[in-house]
Amino acid sequence: MDQIAFLTPFVWIFLWLFPILLFTSATSSLITLVTDSPLAAPIGVLLWYMWTLGGSMRVVSGDYGWHFIPRHNSPANEAYFAMHKSQLLLNRGLWLLLSLLVAGFAIYLLHRKRKGYYGKNR
């Protein structure tokens, strides 16, 4: 078991970041498909600003809640992390599910668009 224990930090890093990356990619793809323009970049910057600087940056010690970007800025506060681990896992699971729904909708729209149902090909 000690041989696998060194992977634990990498698993937590993956669980922490993967839903953020997937949601960002799926949302950007959806915006680009819907607008047929590079509007995803400025909208992404606006959303990043709202989520990081507007909400969860005020929390210094750690707060998971349902934030898109959970915060844990206190490396010495392992007790808080251990007490709220289930909330963090629920948070990441919710954002992962939402990401998969957005990605699925983007894939559906791309499929329809390639067949000529939407956009300039009509």
One Martini backbone bead per residue (centre of mass of N, CA, C, O) as a GRO file, in nm:
protein
  122
    1MET     BB    1   0.054   0.065  -0.017
    2ASP     BB    2   0.308   0.255  -0.016
    3GLN     BB    3   0.348   0.248  -0.329
    4ILE     BB    4   0.070   0.421  -0.383
    5ALA     BB    5   0.079   0.685  -0.200
    6PHE     BB    6   0.233   0.880  -0.405
    7LEU     BB    7  -0.041   0.928  -0.587
    8THR     BB    8  -0.241   1.104  -0.423
    9PRO     BB    9  -0.176   1.397  -0.515
   10PHE     BB   10  -0.245   1.342  -0.819
   11VAL     BB   11  -0.541   1.274  -0.777
   12TRP     BB   12  -0.624   1.547  -0.649
   13ILE     BB   13  -0.537   1.723  -0.884
   14PHE     BB   14  -0.722   1.594  -1.090
   15LEU     BB   15  -0.994   1.641  -0.935
   16TRP     BB   16  -0.960   1.953  -0.926
   17LEU     BB   17  -0.900   2.019  -1.251
   18PHE     BB   18  -1.072   1.858  -1.461
   19PRO     BB   19  -1.352   2.004  -1.445
   20ILE     BB   20  -1.242   2.277  -1.536
   21LEU     BB   21  -1.127   2.194  -1.814
   22LEU     BB   22  -1.386   2.066  -1.929
   23PHE     BB   23  -1.579   2.307  -1.900
   24THR     BB   24  -1.415   2.510  -2.062
   25SER     BB   25  -1.405   2.350  -2.328
   26ALA     BB   26  -1.711   2.305  -2.368
   27THR     BB   27  -1.800   2.602  -2.361
   28SER     BB   28  -1.623   2.704  -2.590
   29SER     BB   29  -1.739   2.518  -2.805
   30LEU     BB   30  -2.033   2.610  -2.783
   31ILE     BB   31  -1.990   2.910  -2.847
   32THR     BB   32  -1.857   2.867  -3.123
   33LEU     BB   33  -2.093   2.711  -3.254
   34VAL     BB   34  -2.320   2.925  -3.212
   35THR     BB   35  -2.153   3.195  -3.330
   36ASP     BB   36  -1.917   3.166  -3.542
   37SER     BB   37  -1.694   3.269  -3.327
   38PRO     BB   38  -1.441   3.415  -3.101
   39LEU     BB   39  -1.620   3.465  -2.825
   40ALA     BB   40  -1.498   3.268  -2.612
   41ALA     BB   41  -1.263   3.437  -2.507
   42PRO     BB   42  -1.409   3.682  -2.367
   43ILE     BB   43  -1.603   3.506  -2.203
   44GLY     BB   44  -1.385   3.349  -2.049
   45VAL     BB   45  -1.260   3.593  -1.909
   46LEU     BB   46  -1.515   3.684  -1.762
   47LEU     BB   47  -1.565   3.420  -1.605
   48TRP     BB   48  -1.294   3.411  -1.463
   49TYR     BB   49  -1.328   3.676  -1.313
   50MET     BB   50  -1.584   3.603  -1.157
   51TRP     BB   51  -1.477   3.332  -1.017
   52THR     BB   52  -1.205   3.439  -0.890
   53LEU     BB   53  -1.251   3.753  -0.806
   54GLY     BB   54  -1.560   3.752  -0.711
   55GLY     BB   55  -1.567   3.497  -0.503
   56SER     BB   56  -1.326   3.278  -0.403
   57MET     BB   57  -1.089   3.487  -0.321
   58ARG     BB   58  -1.193   3.574  -0.032
   59VAL     BB   59  -1.104   3.302   0.049
   60VAL     BB   60  -0.844   3.177   0.262
   61SER     BB   61  -0.885   2.891   0.415
   62GLY     BB   62  -1.154   2.758   0.288
   63ASP     BB   63  -1.381   2.663   0.013
   64TYR     BB   64  -1.626   2.475  -0.159
   65GLY     BB   65  -1.904   2.410  -0.209
   66TRP     BB   66  -2.017   2.529  -0.551
   67HIS     BB   67  -1.768   2.608  -0.676
   68PHE     BB   68  -1.576   2.611  -0.952
   69ILE     BB   69  -1.335   2.723  -0.764
   70PRO     BB   70  -1.178   2.583  -0.530
   71ARG     BB   71  -1.057   2.658  -0.199
   72HIS     BB   72  -0.707   2.612  -0.048
   73ASN     BB   73  -0.486   2.837   0.124
   74SER     BB   74  -0.413   2.625   0.367
   75PRO     BB   75  -0.159   2.400   0.420
   76ALA     BB   76  -0.209   2.349   0.750
   77ASN     BB   77  -0.533   2.269   0.704
   78GLU     BB   78  -0.616   1.945   0.725
   79ALA     BB   79  -0.880   1.930   0.889
   80TYR     BB   80  -1.064   2.078   0.692
   81PHE     BB   81  -1.022   1.890   0.454
   82ALA     BB   82  -1.121   1.628   0.596
   83MET     BB   83  -1.410   1.736   0.675
   84HIS     BB   84  -1.463   1.841   0.343
   85LYS     BB   85  -1.424   1.611   0.129
   86SER     BB   86  -1.716   1.545   0.040
   87GLN     BB   87  -1.781   1.827  -0.073
   88LEU     BB   88  -1.560   1.827  -0.288
   89LEU     BB   89  -1.658   1.573  -0.440
   90LEU     BB   90  -1.937   1.686  -0.509
   91ASN     BB   91  -1.841   1.930  -0.662
   92ARG     BB   92  -1.676   1.779  -0.882
   93GLY     BB   93  -1.914   1.602  -0.978
   94LEU     BB   94  -2.100   1.829  -1.073
   95TRP     BB   95  -1.900   1.959  -1.279
   96LEU     BB   96  -1.863   1.704  -1.445
   97LEU     BB   97  -2.157   1.665  -1.529
   98LEU     BB   98  -2.193   1.944  -1.659
   99SER     BB   99  -1.967   1.907  -1.865
  100LEU     BB  100  -2.088   1.660  -2.012
  101LEU     BB  101  -2.346   1.805  -2.103
  102VAL     BB  102  -2.214   2.030  -2.268
  103ALA     BB  103  -2.050   1.843  -2.452
  104GLY     BB  104  -2.292   1.688  -2.565
  105PHE     BB  105  -2.431   1.937  -2.690
  106ALA     BB  106  -2.195   2.016  -2.874
  107ILE     BB  107  -2.192   1.753  -3.034
  108TYR     BB  108  -2.479   1.770  -3.137
  109LEU     BB  109  -2.445   2.041  -3.289
  110LEU     BB  110  -2.216   1.951  -3.475
  111HIS     BB  111  -2.372   1.728  -3.614
  112ARG     BB  112  -2.597   1.913  -3.724
  113LYS     BB  113  -2.412   2.113  -3.874
  114ARG     BB  114  -2.281   1.903  -4.073
  115LYS     BB  115  -2.577   1.844  -4.202
  116GLY     BB  116  -2.716   2.154  -4.229
  117TYR     BB  117  -2.912   2.284  -3.996
  118TYR     BB  118  -2.691   2.506  -3.940
  119GLY     BB  119  -2.606   2.803  -4.041
  120LYS     BB  120  -2.450   2.872  -4.354
  121ASN     BB  121  -2.540   2.583  -4.493
  122ARG     BB  122  -2.862   2.628  -4.532
   0.00000   0.00000   0.00000
